[in-house]
Amino acid sequence: MKRIIDGKVYDTETAELIEEESFSNPRDFHHTFQSLYKTKKGAYFFHGGGGPMTEYAIDLGNNNTGGSSNIWIVEQEDALKWLGKVNPEKALELFPDAFEDA
């Protein structure tokens, strides 16, 4: 997926996939996914989507809904928080200075 946001291109094909999280299977109306990416210039963004019974639902008219996906920019701090919940080991590997010993 590719989006232009504030004059900058965010492309899942050229950015580095850092981590992804998925709930259920794509045929489920409650299916959701989020993938964290990092561009070659160091910007972080999410690519996420889901079925018609999720926050990604879109109105198709005639009382119907469908699933969708989107890209949104995220600051490094928020990317780190998300990654720390989804894959703590990877968060420690990629951001070792962000954590201190207990």
N, C-alpha and C positions, 0 to 999 in steps of 0.2 A: 504494500500500500504506500502511496505517496501523497503528501499534503504540502501545500505552501502555507506557512504561518508567518505573518509579519515579514514577508519577503524572503524567507529562508525555506529551503526544501528539507523535509523530513521524510526519508525513504527507508522502509524496512528492508529493501533489497541491498542497500549499500551500507547501512549502519550495522554496528556490531550488536548482536543479540546477547544480552547479559543474562537474562533469566525470564522464564515464562511460568505462568500459573493458569490452571484451567479447572473448571468445575463442571462435572457431568460430561456428557458427550454431545457433539454438535447437533444431533437430532432432537435433543431435549429442549423444550421451550425455555427452560431455566438455565441452559448452558451459558457460561461466561468464560472469558479468557482475558488475561492481561499479560503483555510482554513488554519488558523494559529494554530499551535500546540506547546506544551511545553513538553519536555521529563521529565522523573523522575529526571534526573540530572540537569535540568534547562536550557537546550539548546532549542532554538526556531527554528522552521522550517515551511515552507509552503508546502502544497500539493495543486497543482493547475492543471487545465486542461481546455480543450476546444475543440470545433469542428474544422472542416477543413477550416473554414474561420476566424480563430483566430491566435494569435501568437503561439498557440500550434499545429498548423498544421504540419503534417509530410508527406513527399513524399512517396507515395505507388508505384510509378513507373507507366508506361504507361499513363502519364499525369493525374494521380489521386492523391488526397490528402485525408488524414484522420485526425481525431482528436487524441489527446494524453493527457497524464497527466504526472506529474513529481513531485519530491520532491526537495527542495533546502533549504539550511541553511540560516538563517537570524540572524543578531545581534539583541540584545534586543532593542537597540535604533530604528532600522528600524521597528521592530515588533510594538513598541509603536507608531511610526508615522502612520503606516498603521491602527492600531487599533483605534487611535484617529480620523481618517477620517471615518472609517466604523461604529464604535460604541463608541462615546466619553464617555458615561456613564460607560461602561465597562473599558475603558482605565483609567478613574479616580479611579475606584474601585480597579483595579489590580496594578496600579502604582501611588498611591496618592502623593508620594514625587517628581514625575517627573514634576509636574505643580505648578505654583505659582499663588497667587491671583493677579488680575489686579489692 
